[in-house]
Amino acid sequence: MIAKRLRPFGTTIFTEMSALAASTGALNLGQGFPDTDGPGEIVEAVSAAMRSGANQYAPLGGVPELRAAIAEHQRRRYGLEVDAQDGVQVTFGATEAIAAAMLGLLEPGDAVVVLEPFYDSYAAAVAMAGGERRLVMMRPPGFAVDVDALERAARGARMLLLNSPHNPTGRVLSRSELESIARVCVEHDLIAVTDEVYEHLVFDGEHIPLATLPGMAERTLTISSAGKSFSFTGWKIGWCSGPPRLVGAVRAAKQFLSFAGGTPFQHAVAAALTDAERHVAPLREALRGGRDALCAGLRAAGFGVIVPQGGYFVQADVAPLGICDAGDWCRALPSRAGVVAIPTSAFYDDAEAGRTLVRLAFCKRPPVIDEAVARLSALVATG
Ligand SMILES: Cc1ncc(COP(=O)(O)O)c(C=O)c1O
């Protein structure tokens, strides 16, 4: 019964792997959610907002306090000026912002340039809007952006959907890559939609929003979310910001997708964002520790390791272990080793790409990471 445009996305590897995690009780390094809550102070702010009566629909754009905090965050952190009224839209996570951007900005048949591998909702969101994705491959181990391929894909396209820090590769795009990307966007008159949900979770290098590059502020819709920054992925408070003509298109779609809710969470995120660095710094350091422990453990066990510069995930290569299909290996992993991991091929359209790569999440407590490493090492040692 599923409509044709959604059929290719029926049951994803994530659903399959989460079910395996649940049925086997395996350690879940598959899905990207932290296993500890974010700061208690922010949790308290939700209760306080509820007690003070913030329990009904929010205004469509989001509660004014959150819109002001988002505009102020963009100004303070990146020097980006956005209008808190018409240049900011609060959404149900970054996921809704992405979907609403596609629905609000694309005409059927419009081409959207996407770097491959890509976060799974992109393909479905483009398809729901009747768009067509044009993929530009990022290859391991460097996952650099192929600017010539990008240039070719941009011809006649309407939009670029960009993600940095990048899931699943952990790449943080460099200034020179972003400059090339910006030049392509300007030359081909593309709208840029940037997914920056890991903006605060950079370990090496610097997060540079595409909107800060010359000629980009007027054509870029910047998306982010509180889930990753503050470790509240279940709250699903996301947003986008940018020029009112782009934000207005998102708002036009969003009002009929979900209208506006999560009111007490919006108030808490407003308070958190006003003092973002104080909350995020310890989380980032804990994540850095998880990254380093997982990378070191995997390397010692014999995996190839591509160290991520940001985000929640590491790429491990099983080729040095003599394994040629990470998909089969991951499907057997929960019962063989009690660990869940995602084959990176799930993030590519091209089935051959990333065939020996595995994505593992390190946004987990140190004992969980240590135990996962011990189990994987034992599996490798016993063949
Ligand atoms: C790159 C990327 N974008 C968007 C999301 C979803 O964000 P949210 O939970 O705010 O909808 C995720 C979550 O894993 C992600 O990795």
The ligand as an SDF file (V2000), in Angstrom:
LIG
                    3D

 16 16  0  0  0  0  0  0  0  0999 V2000
   23.1500   14.4090    9.8270 C   0  0  0  0  0  0  0  0  0  0  0  0
   21.8950   14.3290   10.6230 C   0  0  0  0  0  0  0  0  0  0  0  0
   20.8930   15.1620   10.3480 N   0  0  0  0  0  0  0  0  0  0  0  0
   19.7320   15.1230   11.0440 C   0  0  0  0  0  0  0  0  0  0  0  0
   19.5500   14.2250   12.0660 C   0  0  0  0  0  0  0  0  0  0  0  0
   18.2450   14.2110   12.7890 C   0  0  0  0  0  0  0  0  0  0  0  0
   18.1560   15.2510   13.6770 O   0  0  0  0  0  0  0  0  0  0  0  0
   16.8710   15.4130   14.6030 P   0  0  0  0  0  0  0  0  0  0  0  0
   16.8800   14.2890   15.5850 O   0  0  0  0  0  0  0  0  0  0  0  0
   17.0270   16.7450   15.2080 O   0  0  0  0  0  0  0  0  0  0  0  0
   15.6770   15.3190   13.7130 O   0  0  0  0  0  0  0  0  0  0  0  0
   20.5640   13.3350   12.3860 C   0  0  0  0  0  0  0  0  0  0  0  0
   20.3560   12.3360   13.4410 C   0  0  0  0  0  0  0  0  0  0  0  0
   21.0430   11.3290   13.5330 O   0  0  0  0  0  0  0  0  0  0  0  0
   21.7670   13.3880   11.6560 C   0  0  0  0  0  0  0  0  0  0  0  0
   22.7770   12.5530   11.9190 O   0  0  0  0  0  0  0  0  0  0  0  0
  1  2  1  0
  2  3  1  0
  2 15  2  0
  3  4  2  0
  4  5  1  0
  5  6  1  0
  5 12  2  0
  6  7  1  0
  7  8  1  0
  8  9  2  0
  8 10  1  0
  8 11  1  0
 12 13  1  0
 12 15  1  0
 13 14  2  0
 15 16  1  0
M  END
$$$$
